[in-house]
């Protein structure tokens, strides 16, 4: 009798949802929604009045991540110095590449 290895038809079908995890995520989200304002207020207080620079930076990053979402990993750009540039000031040297999902300033 063979042991181990992959077997045809074994495991959860591709594309199916894990219902238990989705239900637990929804329940946790409902419980946490009551504390969002307090938590953001605490982060804002630490970002403004924290005792150390590290605490202020960490709180500021947490606020940005929760407000705008965490930035996606940037694509690898092999030759940034080799991009053509005409010298015009209004031209974007990166050709419209964005940095993750951070909003443009």
Contact map, one row per residue, 1 for C-alpha under 8 A:
111000000000000000000000000000000000000000000000000000000000000000000000000000000000000000000000000000000
111100000000000000000000000000000000000000000000000000000000000000000000000000000000000000000000000000000
111110000000000000000000000000000000000000000000000000000000000000000000000000000000000000000000000000000
011111000000000000000000000000000000000000000000000000000000000000000000000000000000000000000000000000000
001111100000000000000000000000000000000000000000000000000000000000000000000000000000000000000000000000000
000111110100000000000000000000000000000000000000000000000000000000000000000000000000000000000000000000000
000011111100000000000000000000000000000000000000000000000000000000000000000000000000000000000000000000000
000001111100000000000000000000000000000000000000000000000000000000000000000000000000000000000000000000000
000000111110100000000000000000000000000000000000000000000000000000000000000000000000000000000000000000000
000001111111000000000000000000000000000000000000000000000000000000000000000000000000000000000000000000000
000000001111100000000000000000000000000000000000000000000000000000000000000000000000000000000000000000000
000000000111110100000000000000000000000000000000000000000000000000000000000000000000000000000000000000000
000000001011111100000000000000000000000000000000000000000000000000000000000000000000000000000000000000000
000000000001111100000000000000000000000000000000000000000000000000000000000000000000000000000000000000000
000000000000111110000000000000000000000000000000000000000000000000000000000000000000000000000000000000000
000000000001111111000000000000000000000000000000000000000000000000000000000000000000000000000000000000000
000000000000001111100100000000000000000000000000000000000000000000000000000000000000000000000000000000000
000000000000000111111100000000000000000000000000000000000000000000000000000000000000000000000000000000000
000000000000000011111110000000000000000000000000000000000000000000000000000000000000000000000000000000000
000000000000000001111111000000000000000000000000000000000000000000000000000000000000000000000000000000000
000000000000000001111111100000000000000000000000000000000000000000000000000000000000000000000000000000000
000000000000000011111111110000000000000000000000000000000000000000000000000000000000000000000000000000000
000000000000000000111111111000000000000000000000000000000000000000000000000000000000000000000000000000000
000000000000000000011111111100000000000000000000000000000000000000000000000000000000000000000000000000000
000000000000000000001111111110000000000000000000000000000000000000000000000000000000000000000000000000000
000000000000000000000111111111000000000000000000000000000000000000000000000000000000000000000000000000000
000000000000000000000011111111100000000000000000000000000000000000000000000000000000000000000000000000000
000000000000000000000001111111110000000000000000000000000000000000000000000000000000000000000000000000000
000000000000000000000000111111111000000000000000000000000000000000000000000000000000000000000000000000000
000000000000000000000000011111111100000000000000000000000000000000000000000000000000000000000000000000000
000000000000000000000000001111111110000000000000000000000000000000000000000000000000000000000000000000000
000000000000000000000000000111111111000000000000000000000000000000000000000000000000000000000000000000000
000000000000000000000000000011111111000000000000000000000000000000000000000000000000000000000000000000000
000000000000000000000000000001111111100000000000000000000000000000000000000000000000000000000000000000000
000000000000000000000000000000111111111000000000000000000000000000000000000000000000000000000000000000000
000000000000000000000000000000011111111100000000000000000000000000000000000000000000000000000000000000000
000000000000000000000000000000000111111110000000000000000000000000000000000000000000000000000000000000000
000000000000000000000000000000000011111111000000000000000000000000000000000000000000000000000000000000000
000000000000000000000000000000000011111111100000000000000000000000000000000000000000000000000000000000000
000000000000000000000000000000000001111111110000000000000000001000000000000000000000000000000000000000000
000000000000000000000000000000000000111111111000000000000000000000000000000000000000000000000000000000000
000000000000000000000000000000000000011111111100000000000000000000000000000000000000000000000000000000000
000000000000000000000000000000000000001111111110000000000011011000000000000000000000000000000000000000000
000000000000000000000000000000000000000111111111000000000011001000000000000000000000000000000000000000000
000000000000000000000000000000000000000011111111110000000000000000000000000000000000000000000000000000000
000000000000000000000000000000000000000001111111111000110010000000000000000000000000000000000000000000000
000000000000000000000000000000000000000000111111110000111111000000000000000000000000000000000000000000000
000000000000000000000000000000000000000000011111110000010000000000000000000000000000000000000000000000000
000000000000000000000000000000000000000000001111111000010000000000000000000000000000000000000000000000000
000000000000000000000000000000000000000000001111111110110000000000000000000000000000000000000000000000000
000000000000000000000000000000000000000000000100111110110000000000000000000000000000000000000000000000000
000000000000000000000000000000000000000000000000011111110000000000000000000000000000000000000000000000000
000000000000000000000000000000000000000000000000011111111000000000000000000000000000000000000000000000000
000000000000000000000000000000000000000000000000000111111100000000000000000000000000000000000000000000000
000000000000000000000000000000000000000000000110011111111110000000000000000000000000000000000000000000000
000000000000000000000000000000000000000000000111111111111111000000000000000000000000000000000000000000000
000000000000000000000000000000000000000000000010000011111111100000000000000000000000000000000000000000000
000000000000000000000000000000000000000000000010000001111111110000000000000000000000000000000000000000000
000000000000000000000000000000000000000000110110000000111111111000000000000000000000000000000000000000000
000000000000000000000000000000000000000000110010000000011111111100000000000000000000000000000000000000000
000000000000000000000000000000000000000000000000000000001111111110000000000000000000000000000000000000000
000000000000000000000000000000000000000000100000000000000111111111000000000000000000000000000000000000000
000000000000000000000000000000000000000100110000000000000011111111100000000000000000000000000000000000000
000000000000000000000000000000000000000000000000000000000001111111111100000000000000000000000000000000000
000000000000000000000000000000000000000000000000000000000000111111111110000000000000000000000000000000000
000000000000000000000000000000000000000000000000000000000000011111111100000000000000000000000000000000000
000000000000000000000000000000000000000000000000000000000000001111111000000000000000000000000000000000000
000000000000000000000000000000000000000000000000000000000000000111111100000000000000000000000000000011100
000000000000000000000000000000000000000000000000000000000000000111111110000000000000000000000000000011000
000000000000000000000000000000000000000000000000000000000000000111011111000000000000000000000000000010000
000000000000000000000000000000000000000000000000000000000000000010001111100000000000000000000000001111000
000000000000000000000000000000000000000000000000000000000000000000000111110000000000000000000000001110000
000000000000000000000000000000000000000000000000000000000000000000000011111000000000000000000000000100000
000000000000000000000000000000000000000000000000000000000000000000000001111100000000000000000000001100000
000000000000000000000000000000000000000000000000000000000000000000000000111110000000000000000000000000000
000000000000000000000000000000000000000000000000000000000000000000000000011111000000000000000000000000000
000000000000000000000000000000000000000000000000000000000000000000000000001111110000000000000000000000000
000000000000000000000000000000000000000000000000000000000000000000000000000111110000000000000000000000000
000000000000000000000000000000000000000000000000000000000000000000000000000011111110000000000000000000000
000000000000000000000000000000000000000000000000000000000000000000000000000011111110000000000000000000000
000000000000000000000000000000000000000000000000000000000000000000000000000000111110000000000000000000000
000000000000000000000000000000000000000000000000000000000000000000000000000000111111000000000000000000000
000000000000000000000000000000000000000000000000000000000000000000000000000000111111100000001100000000000
000000000000000000000000000000000000000000000000000000000000000000000000000000000111110000001000000000000
000000000000000000000000000000000000000000000000000000000000000000000000000000000011111100101000000000000
000000000000000000000000000000000000000000000000000000000000000000000000000000000001111100100000000000000
000000000000000000000000000000000000000000000000000000000000000000000000000000000000111110100000000000000
000000000000000000000000000000000000000000000000000000000000000000000000000000000000111111100000000000000
000000000000000000000000000000000000000000000000000000000000000000000000000000000000001111100000000000000
000000000000000000000000000000000000000000000000000000000000000000000000000000000000000111110000000000000
000000000000000000000000000000000000000000000000000000000000000000000000000000000000111111111000000000000
000000000000000000000000000000000000000000000000000000000000000000000000000000000000000001111111000000000
000000000000000000000000000000000000000000000000000000000000000000000000000000000011100000111110000000000
000000000000000000000000000000000000000000000000000000000000000000000000000000000010000000011111100000000
000000000000000000000000000000000000000000000000000000000000000000000000000000000000000000011111100000000
000000000000000000000000000000000000000000000000000000000000000000000000000000000000000000010111110000000
000000000000000000000000000000000000000000000000000000000000000000000000000000000000000000000111111000000
000000000000000000000000000000000000000000000000000000000000000000000000000000000000000000000001111110000
000000000000000000000000000000000000000000000000000000000000000000000011010000000000000000000000111111000
000000000000000000000000000000000000000000000000000000000000000000000011110000000000000000000000011111000
000000000000000000000000000000000000000000000000000000000000000000011111000000000000000000000000011111100
000000000000000000000000000000000000000000000000000000000000000000011010000000000000000000000000001111110
000000000000000000000000000000000000000000000000000000000000000000010000000000000000000000000000000011111
000000000000000000000000000000000000000000000000000000000000000000000000000000000000000000000000000001111
000000000000000000000000000000000000000000000000000000000000000000000000000000000000000000000000000000111
